C-alpha cells in the first residue's frame, strides 16, 4: 500500500460499495451502489479512477473480459484483495477508537 496504511474516505466508499455488490462487479454497479446506499452522486469517472488507484495499491484486483458484443473495450471486473479487506478493517477500527468516549452535545455543536 502507499504512504498511508489507511485508504482515503472515497477509496473506502468505493471499496465498501464493491464489497456490498460482491466480487466480480464492474464500475457501473459500484457507482449505483454508492448512490443508492449513501445518496452521494459522484461522477462515474471518479469511480473508474479510484478503482484503478486501488488496484495499483494492491487493495483490489481486476480481470478484463471481452463484451458479448464485438464493439467496445473489455469490461473490468473487480474484487477486494486480502490487503483491501485488511485496510478496511484497520480504518474501521481506527474510526471506532476515535469515536469511543465522544459525546455529541445536545445542541450539535
C-alpha positions as CSV (number, residue, x, y, z in Angstrom):
1,X,0.0,0.0,0.0
2,X,1.1,3.6,-0.4
3,X,2.2,6.1,2.2
4,X,-0.8,5.7,4.5
5,X,-1.9,2.5,6.0
6,X,-5.5,3.8,5.8
7,X,-7.4,4.3,2.5
8,X,-8.9,7.7,1.9
9,X,-12.5,8.4,2.5
10,X,-13.6,8.0,-1.1
11,X,-11.4,4.9,-1.5
12,X,-13.2,3.4,1.5
13,X,-16.6,4.3,0.0
14,X,-15.7,2.6,-3.3
15,X,-14.3,-0.5,-1.5
16,X,-17.3,-0.8,0.6
17,X,-19.6,-0.4,-2.4
18,X,-17.6,-3.2,-4.1
19,X,-18.0,-5.4,-1.0
20,X,-21.7,-4.8,-1.0
21,X,-22.1,-5.6,-4.7
22,X,-19.9,-8.6,-4.5
23,X,-16.8,-10.0,-6.2
24,X,-16.9,-9.6,-10.0
25,X,-18.6,-6.3,-10.0
26,X,-17.6,-3.6,-12.5
27,X,-17.7,0.2,-12.2
28,X,-21.4,0.8,-13.1
29,X,-22.9,-1.3,-10.3
30,X,-20.3,0.0,-7.9
31,X,-21.3,3.6,-8.8
32,X,-25.0,2.7,-8.5
33,X,-24.4,1.2,-5.0
34,X,-22.7,4.3,-3.9
35,X,-25.6,6.5,-5.0
36,X,-28.2,4.1,-3.6
37,X,-26.6,3.5,-0.2
38,X,-25.0,6.9,0.5
39,X,-27.1,9.2,-1.5
40,X,-23.8,10.6,-2.8
41,X,-24.0,11.3,-6.5
42,X,-20.4,11.0,-7.8
43,X,-19.1,11.1,-11.3
44,X,-18.7,7.6,-12.8
45,X,-15.2,8.7,-13.9
46,X,-14.2,9.2,-10.3
47,X,-15.2,5.5,-9.6
48,X,-13.1,4.4,-12.6
49,X,-10.0,6.4,-11.4
50,X,-10.4,5.2,-7.8
51,X,-10.7,1.5,-8.8
52,X,-7.6,1.9,-10.9
53,X,-5.7,3.6,-8.0
54,X,-6.9,0.9,-5.5
55,X,-5.7,-1.8,-7.9
56,X,-2.3,-0.1,-8.1
57,X,-2.1,-0.1,-4.3
58,X,-3.0,-3.8,-4.3
59,X,-6.3,-3.3,-2.5
60,X,-8.5,-4.6,-5.3
61,X,-7.8,-6.9,-8.2
62,X,-9.4,-7.0,-11.6
63,X,-9.9,-9.2,-14.6
64,X,-10.8,-7.9,-18.0
65,X,-13.4,-9.9,-20.0
66,X,-14.5,-9.1,-23.6
67,X,-18.0,-7.9,-24.0
68,X,-20.5,-10.1,-25.8
69,X,-20.9,-7.5,-28.5
70,X,-17.8,-7.2,-30.6
71,X,-17.5,-3.4,-30.1
72,X,-16.2,-1.6,-27.0
73,X,-13.4,-2.2,-24.6
74,X,-13.3,-5.3,-22.4
75,X,-15.2,-4.8,-19.1
76,X,-13.1,-4.9,-15.9
77,X,-14.5,-6.9,-13.0
78,X,-13.1,-6.1,-9.6
79,X,-12.8,-7.8,-6.2
80,X,-11.3,-6.8,-2.9
81,X,-7.9,-8.4,-2.1
82,X,-7.0,-9.7,1.3
83,X,-5.0,-6.5,1.7
84,X,-8.1,-4.5,0.8
85,X,-10.1,-6.2,3.5
86,X,-7.3,-5.6,6.0
87,X,-7.2,-1.9,5.1
88,X,-10.9,-1.6,5.5
89,X,-10.8,-3.3,8.9
90,X,-7.9,-1.1,10.1
91,X,-9.8,2.0,9.0
92,X,-13.0,0.9,10.8
93,X,-11.1,0.1,14.0
94,X,-9.3,3.4,13.9
95,X,-12.6,5.4,13.4
96,X,-14.3,3.4,16.1
97,X,-11.4,4.1,18.5
98,X,-11.6,7.8,17.8
99,X,-15.4,7.9,18.4
100,X,-15.1,5.9,21.7
101,X,-15.9,8.3,24.5
102,X,-17.0,11.2,22.3
103,X,-20.4,12.6,23.2
104,X,-22.1,14.9,20.8
105,X,-23.6,17.9,22.7
106,X,-27.4,18.1,22.5
107,X,-27.2,21.3,20.5
108,X,-25.0,19.6,18.0
109,X,-22.0,21.9,18.4
